[in-house]
Amino acid sequence: MPLNLSRRVESLKMSPTMKISQKAIELKSNGEDVIDFSVGEPDFPTPENVKVAAINAIQKNFTKYTINSGTFELRKAISEKLKRDNKLDYSPNEIIVSSGAKQSIYNAILSIVEDGDEVIIPAPYYVSYPHIVELANGKSVFINTKEENGFKLSNKELKSAITEKTKLLIICNPSNPTGAAYSKNDLEEIAPILEDGNFYILSDEIYEKITYDNFEFVSIASLSERIKSKTITINGHSKSYSMTGWRIGYAAGPLEVINAMNKIQSHSTSNASSISQAAALEALQGSQNFIEEVREEFELRRNFIYNEIISIKGIKCYKPLGAFYVFPNVSFYFGKKTNNGVIENSLDLAMYLLNEAKVVVVPGSAFGFEGYIRISYSTSMYNLKEGMHRIKIALEKLLL
C-alpha cells in the first residue's frame, strides 16, 4: 500500500508561472536571447559598506548561532529605524528577525490563524499569501479591488467582507503586483473599521522605500494606538538595500504575537544567518544614500515603461506609485488567434509573448486577477527598451 503525503501539501497548487519558467529555461538553454520581466528583485548590487560588514563578520568569526529572534543590536537598530521613519515605538522585544520577509509573514499567519479562521486578502495579491493561509488551515476571503480606484481597498469593500470568523486582514503597501500605494488619507478612510474590528492586521511594507511622485509613505500601525495594538508590521532589507539573497526580514508587533512567532521560528529555521544580521545592521546604521539613488533610477524606468505600455493599442495601465512593477490590463488581446490557437487568458498571452517575443512576463492569474500581466522593470534600461520593442511587435501581429 503506497504511503500518502499530508493533505496540506497535496492541496497546494504549483504556481501558474512554472510553465512559463520551464519554457524560458528551455529557450535559454537552446541559446535564445530571452529577456526576463518576471524577476521580483532589484538588479543593483548590495551596497559596498554592507558587503564589507559581512566580510568583517566572517573574519571576526561571527559565524555561530545568535539568539533565535535576532541579535539585540540588530533589533535595537530596527526599533530606531521604525521610530525614525515610521513614527512607531517598539522595543527590541517586540521585534523578531527572520530569514526573509516571507518567513516573517509565514510565522505571523501560523501564529494567528487556525482551523476555519477567515483571512481577508485584497486582490491582486502577492502569490504566497493564500497558500500560507491554507497551510494554517484558514480560509482566504478575497476582495477584488478596482483599477479605477488604484487597486486599493475601500471602506465599503472591507466592511462587506468582515464576518464573525475574520481573524486577519493582509495589506501589501506598496503593492506587489500593482504598485498601488495607500496614502495617509486612504488609510484613514478604513481606519474606523480597523479600530473597531476584532481581528489582526498584517501590513507588508517591504517596498516602503521604493515610491514615486513625492509619495509620502505611512505605516498602518502609526494611525492610532488601538490599530498598532493589533498590527504586525512586516519589512526587511531585500528591496530597500538590494539584499534579496541575504535573507533578512523582520516583524514588529504586539508582544504576544512576536512571542508566538519566536516559538514557531525556534522549531523551524531558528535564527537568521549571523553574517547576514551583521550586514543588515550596517545597512541600517551606515549611509542611506543608496536608497535614494536606486529609487530615482526606478522612477526613471517606471516613467519609461508606463509610457511605452499605454502607447500600445488596447492596453490600459494604472501608473504605479511604488514597488517596481506595472500591471497592465491586456484583456483586449483575449480572443485573438495565434499559430497555436486562441489566446483565452493571461497565461496564454504570457506564453505567446515568451514564444513569439522571447520576453518573460507573469500572468495576472498568478495574483488572483485575470485579464492582466505583471511586468517587472527591475532590469537595465537596455533590456526594458528591447523587451518593450519585442512586445509591441508581437502584439501588433495579433491585430493582423
C-alpha positions as CSV (number, residue, x, y, z in Angstrom):
1,M,0.0,0.0,0.0
2,P,1.6,3.3,-1.1
3,L,2.3,6.0,1.6
4,N,0.4,9.3,1.3
5,L,1.7,12.8,1.7
6,S,0.0,15.2,4.1
7,R,-3.3,16.7,2.9
8,R,-2.0,20.2,3.4
9,V,0.8,19.6,0.8
10,E,-1.4,17.7,-1.6
11,S,-4.0,20.6,-1.6
12,L,-1.4,23.2,-2.5
13,K,-1.2,24.1,-6.2
14,M,2.1,24.9,-8.0
15,S,2.4,28.4,-9.3
16,P,0.9,29.0,-12.7
17,T,4.1,30.7,-13.7
18,M,6.0,27.3,-13.5
19,K,5.0,26.5,-17.1
20,I,6.5,29.8,-18.2
21,S,9.6,29.5,-16.1
22,Q,10.3,26.0,-17.5
23,K,9.8,27.2,-21.1
24,A,12.1,30.2,-20.5
25,I,14.8,27.9,-19.1
26,E,14.4,25.7,-22.1
27,L,14.7,28.6,-24.6
28,K,17.8,30.0,-22.8
29,S,19.5,26.6,-22.8
30,N,19.0,26.5,-26.5
31,G,20.8,29.8,-26.9
32,E,17.8,32.0,-27.3
33,D,18.1,35.7,-26.2
34,V,15.3,35.8,-23.6
35,I,14.5,39.0,-21.7
36,D,13.1,38.4,-18.2
37,F,10.5,40.8,-17.0
38,S,9.4,38.5,-14.2
39,V,12.1,39.0,-11.6
40,G,11.0,40.5,-8.3
41,E,14.3,41.7,-7.0
42,P,16.4,44.9,-7.6
43,D,19.1,44.4,-10.2
44,F,21.6,46.6,-8.3
45,P,24.5,45.1,-6.3
46,T,24.3,45.2,-2.5
47,P,25.9,48.4,-1.2
48,E,29.7,48.1,-0.7
49,N,29.7,49.0,3.0
50,V,27.2,46.2,3.7
51,K,29.3,43.7,1.9
52,V,32.4,44.8,3.8
53,A,30.5,44.4,7.1
54,A,29.7,40.8,6.2
55,I,33.3,40.1,5.3
56,N,34.4,41.6,8.6
57,A,31.9,39.5,10.5
58,I,33.4,36.3,8.9
59,Q,36.9,37.4,9.7
60,K,36.0,38.1,13.3
61,N,34.4,34.6,13.5
62,F,30.9,36.0,13.9
63,T,29.7,32.8,12.3
64,K,27.8,31.0,15.1
65,Y,24.2,30.9,16.2
66,T,22.6,34.0,17.5
67,I,19.6,34.1,19.8
68,N,16.5,32.9,18.0
69,S,14.8,36.3,17.5
70,G,18.0,38.0,16.2
71,T,20.9,39.9,17.8
72,F,19.9,42.6,20.3
73,E,22.0,45.1,18.3
74,L,20.0,44.5,15.1
75,R,16.6,44.5,16.8
76,K,17.6,47.8,18.5
77,A,18.6,49.3,15.2
78,I,15.3,48.2,13.7
79,S,13.5,49.7,16.6
80,E,15.3,53.0,15.9
81,K,14.5,52.8,12.2
82,L,10.8,52.3,12.9
83,K,10.7,55.2,15.3
84,R,12.7,57.5,12.9
85,D,11.0,56.5,9.6
86,N,7.5,55.3,10.6
87,K,6.7,57.0,13.9
88,L,6.4,53.6,15.6
89,D,7.6,52.9,19.0
90,Y,8.6,49.2,19.5
91,S,11.0,47.8,22.0
92,P,13.6,45.2,20.7
93,N,11.5,42.5,22.5
94,E,8.6,43.4,20.2
95,I,10.7,42.7,17.1
96,I,11.8,39.4,15.5
97,V,14.3,38.9,12.7
98,S,13.7,36.1,10.3
99,S,15.2,34.6,7.2
100,G,13.4,37.0,4.8
101,A,10.1,38.9,5.0
102,K,8.3,35.8,3.6
103,Q,9.3,33.8,6.7
104,S,8.1,36.7,8.9
105,I,4.7,36.5,7.1
106,Y,4.6,32.7,7.4
107,N,5.4,32.9,11.1
108,A,2.8,35.6,11.7
109,I,0.0,33.8,9.9
110,L,0.7,30.5,11.6
111,S,0.8,32.3,15.0
112,I,-2.7,33.9,14.4
113,V,-4.7,31.7,12.1
114,E,-6.3,28.3,12.9
115,D,-9.0,26.0,11.5
116,G,-11.8,27.9,10.0
117,D,-10.5,31.4,10.6
118,E,-11.0,33.8,7.7
119,V,-8.3,36.0,6.3
120,I,-9.2,39.0,4.1
121,I,-6.8,39.4,1.2
122,P,-7.3,42.2,-1.4
123,A,-6.7,41.1,-4.9
124,P,-4.4,41.3,-6.8
125,Y,-2.3,39.8,-4.1
126,Y,1.3,38.6,-3.5
127,V,1.2,34.9,-4.7
128,S,2.2,33.3,-1.3
129,Y,-0.5,34.9,0.9
130,P,-3.3,32.5,0.2
131,H,-1.1,29.4,0.2
132,I,0.3,30.3,3.7
133,V,-3.3,30.8,4.9
134,E,-4.1,27.4,3.5
135,L,-1.2,25.8,5.3
136,A,-2.6,27.3,8.5
137,N,-6.0,25.7,7.8
138,G,-7.5,29.1,7.3
139,K,-9.8,30.4,4.6
140,S,-8.8,33.2,2.3
141,V,-11.6,35.8,1.6
142,F,-10.6,37.7,-1.5
143,I,-11.8,41.3,-2.3
144,N,-11.3,42.2,-5.9
145,T,-10.1,45.8,-6.0
146,K,-10.7,48.0,-8.9
147,E,-8.2,49.5,-11.4
148,E,-10.2,52.8,-11.4
149,N,-9.7,53.1,-7.7
150,G,-6.0,52.5,-8.0
151,F,-6.3,48.8,-6.9
152,K,-6.9,50.0,-3.3
153,L,-9.3,48.6,-0.7
154,S,-12.2,50.8,0.0
155,N,-14.1,51.3,3.3
156,K,-17.3,49.7,1.8
157,E,-15.5,46.7,0.3
158,L,-13.7,45.9,3.6
159,K,-16.8,46.3,5.7
160,S,-18.8,43.9,3.5
161,A,-16.1,41.2,3.8
162,I,-15.8,41.1,7.6
163,T,-17.6,38.3,9.4
164,E,-17.5,36.9,12.9
165,K,-14.9,34.4,11.6
166,T,-12.5,37.2,10.4
167,K,-9.2,36.8,12.1
168,L,-6.7,38.7,9.9
169,L,-6.5,41.3,7.2
170,I,-3.5,41.4,4.9
171,I,-2.4,44.6,3.2
172,C,0.6,45.0,0.9
173,N,1.7,48.6,0.8
174,P,3.1,49.5,-1.7
175,S,1.6,46.5,-3.6
176,N,3.1,43.6,-5.4
177,P,1.9,43.2,-8.2
178,T,0.2,46.5,-9.0
179,G,2.5,49.2,-7.5
180,A,-0.6,50.7,-5.7
181,A,0.2,52.7,-2.6
182,Y,-2.1,53.8,0.2
183,S,-1.7,57.4,1.2
184,K,-2.5,58.6,4.7
185,N,-6.0,59.7,3.5
186,D,-6.6,56.2,2.0
187,L,-5.6,54.6,5.3
188,E,-7.7,57.0,7.4
189,E,-10.7,56.0,5.3
190,I,-10.6,52.4,6.5
191,A,-9.1,53.3,10.0
192,P,-12.5,53.3,11.8
193,I,-13.1,49.7,10.6
194,L,-9.6,48.7,11.7
195,E,-10.2,50.4,15.1
196,D,-13.4,48.5,15.7
197,G,-12.7,45.2,14.1
198,N,-11.9,42.2,16.2
199,F,-9.1,41.0,14.0
200,Y,-5.4,41.4,13.5
201,I,-3.8,43.3,10.6
202,L,-0.7,42.2,8.7
203,S,0.9,45.1,6.9
204,D,3.5,44.0,4.4
205,E,5.7,47.1,3.9
206,I,8.7,45.6,2.1
207,Y,8.5,48.1,-0.8
208,E,8.3,51.1,1.6
209,K,11.3,52.9,0.3
210,I,10.5,52.5,-3.4
211,T,7.9,55.1,-4.1
212,Y,7.4,57.8,-6.7
213,D,6.0,61.3,-7.5
214,N,6.9,62.5,-4.0
215,F,4.5,60.0,-2.4
216,E,4.7,60.0,1.4
217,F,4.6,56.5,2.9
218,V,2.7,56.0,6.1
219,S,2.7,52.8,8.2
220,I,-0.8,51.5,9.1
221,A,0.3,50.9,12.7
222,S,1.0,54.6,13.1
223,L,-2.6,55.6,12.7
224,S,-3.5,55.0,16.3
225,E,-2.5,53.1,19.4
226,R,-5.6,50.9,19.0
227,I,-4.6,49.9,15.4
228,K,-1.0,49.4,16.5
229,S,-2.0,47.0,19.2
230,K,-3.2,44.5,16.7
231,T,-0.9,45.2,13.7
232,I,2.1,43.1,12.7
233,T,4.3,45.2,10.5
234,I,6.5,43.2,8.1
235,N,9.6,44.7,6.5
236,G,13.1,43.7,5.5
237,H,16.3,44.5,3.6
238,S,15.6,42.7,0.3
239,K,14.2,45.6,-1.7
240,S,15.5,48.7,0.1
241,Y,19.1,47.6,0.2
242,S,19.1,45.1,-2.7
243,M,19.8,42.2,-0.3
244,T,17.4,39.5,-1.6
245,G,19.9,36.7,-1.3
246,W,21.0,37.7,2.3
247,R,17.5,36.6,3.5
248,I,16.8,39.2,6.2
249,G,13.3,40.2,7.1
250,Y,11.7,41.3,10.3
251,A,8.3,41.8,12.1
252,A,7.3,44.2,14.7
253,G,4.0,43.9,16.6
254,P,2.2,43.0,19.8
255,L,4.4,41.1,22.2
256,E,2.0,38.1,22.3
257,V,2.3,37.7,18.5
258,I,6.0,38.2,18.4
259,N,6.5,35.6,21.2
260,A,4.3,33.2,19.3
261,M,6.4,33.8,16.1
262,N,9.5,33.2,18.1
263,K,8.2,29.8,19.2
264,I,7.5,28.8,15.6
265,Q,10.8,30.0,14.4
266,S,12.7,28.2,17.1
267,H,11.3,24.9,15.8
268,S,11.8,25.6,12.1
269,T,14.7,27.7,11.0
270,S,16.0,29.2,14.3
271,N,17.9,32.4,13.9
272,A,18.6,34.2,10.6
273,S,22.2,33.9,9.3
274,S,24.6,35.6,11.8
275,I,26.6,37.0,8.9
276,S,23.5,38.5,7.2
277,Q,22.5,40.0,10.5
278,A,25.8,41.8,10.7
279,A,25.4,43.1,7.2
280,A,21.8,44.2,8.0
281,L,23.0,46.2,11.0
282,E,25.4,48.1,8.8
283,A,22.7,48.7,6.2
284,L,20.5,50.4,8.8
285,Q,23.3,52.3,10.5
286,G,25.5,53.3,7.6
287,S,24.9,55.7,4.7
288,Q,21.4,55.7,3.4
289,N,22.3,57.4,0.0
290,F,21.9,54.1,-1.8
291,I,18.2,54.0,-1.2
292,E,17.5,57.3,-2.9
293,E,19.9,56.6,-5.8
294,V,18.1,53.4,-6.5
295,R,14.6,54.9,-6.0
296,E,15.5,57.7,-8.6
297,E,16.6,55.1,-11.1
298,F,13.5,53.0,-10.6
299,E,11.4,56.1,-11.1
300,L,13.1,56.8,-14.5
301,R,12.4,53.2,-15.5
302,R,8.8,53.4,-14.3
303,N,8.2,56.5,-16.4
304,F,9.7,54.9,-19.5
305,I,7.8,51.6,-19.3
306,Y,4.5,53.2,-18.3
307,N,4.6,55.5,-21.4
308,E,5.6,52.6,-23.6
309,I,2.7,50.4,-22.4
310,I,0.0,52.9,-22.7
311,S,1.1,53.6,-26.3
312,I,0.1,50.0,-27.3
313,K,-3.3,49.7,-28.8
314,G,-6.0,48.3,-26.5
315,I,-3.8,48.3,-23.3
316,K,-4.8,50.3,-20.2
317,C,-2.4,50.6,-17.2
318,Y,-2.5,52.0,-13.7
319,K,0.5,54.3,-13.1
320,P,2.2,52.7,-10.1
321,L,3.2,54.8,-7.1
322,G,5.6,52.2,-5.6
323,A,7.5,48.9,-6.0
324,F,9.0,48.1,-9.4
325,Y,6.1,46.6,-11.4
326,V,3.4,47.6,-13.8
327,F,0.2,45.7,-14.1
328,P,-1.4,46.4,-17.4
329,N,-4.9,45.3,-18.5
330,V,-4.3,43.1,-21.6
331,S,-7.8,41.7,-22.0
332,F,-8.1,43.5,-25.3
333,Y,-6.0,40.7,-26.8
334,F,-8.1,37.8,-25.5
335,G,-9.8,36.0,-28.3
336,K,-7.0,36.8,-30.8
337,K,-5.7,33.9,-32.8
338,T,-2.1,32.7,-32.9
339,N,-0.5,29.9,-34.8
340,N,-1.1,27.7,-31.7
341,G,-4.7,28.5,-31.1
342,V,-6.7,31.3,-29.4
343,I,-5.5,33.5,-26.5
344,E,-8.1,32.9,-23.8
345,N,-6.4,34.2,-20.7
346,S,-3.4,35.9,-19.2
347,L,-1.4,32.7,-19.1
348,D,-2.0,32.1,-22.8
349,L,-0.8,35.7,-23.5
350,A,2.3,35.3,-21.4
351,M,3.1,32.0,-23.2
352,Y,2.6,33.8,-26.6
353,L,4.9,36.6,-25.6
354,L,7.5,34.1,-24.5
355,N,7.4,32.1,-27.7
356,E,6.9,35.0,-30.1
357,A,8.9,37.8,-28.5
358,K,11.2,35.9,-26.2
359,V,10.1,38.0,-23.2
360,V,9.0,36.6,-19.8
361,V,6.1,38.2,-18.1
362,V,3.9,36.9,-15.2
363,P,0.1,36.2,-15.9
364,G,-2.3,38.1,-13.7
365,S,-3.9,34.8,-12.7
366,A,-0.8,34.1,-10.5
367,F,-2.0,37.1,-8.4
368,G,-5.7,36.1,-8.4
369,F,-6.6,38.7,-11.1
370,E,-7.3,37.6,-14.6
371,G,-7.0,40.0,-17.6
372,Y,-3.7,41.5,-16.6
373,I,0.0,40.7,-16.7
374,R,2.8,41.8,-14.4
375,I,6.0,43.3,-15.9
376,S,8.9,44.0,-13.6
377,Y,11.2,46.9,-14.5
378,S,13.9,45.7,-12.2
379,T,16.3,45.3,-15.1
380,S,18.5,47.5,-17.2
381,M,17.1,50.3,-19.4
382,Y,18.6,48.5,-22.4
383,N,16.5,45.4,-21.6
384,L,13.4,47.5,-21.0
385,K,13.7,49.2,-24.4
386,E,14.5,45.9,-26.2
387,G,11.8,44.0,-24.4
388,M,9.1,46.5,-24.9
389,H,10.0,46.8,-28.6
390,R,9.6,43.0,-28.9
391,I,6.3,43.0,-27.0
392,K,4.9,45.8,-29.3
393,I,5.8,43.8,-32.5
394,A,4.3,40.6,-31.1
395,L,1.0,42.3,-30.1
396,E,0.8,44.0,-33.5
397,K,0.9,40.6,-35.2
398,L,-2.3,39.6,-33.3
399,L,-4.1,42.5,-34.9
400,L,-3.3,41.5,-38.5
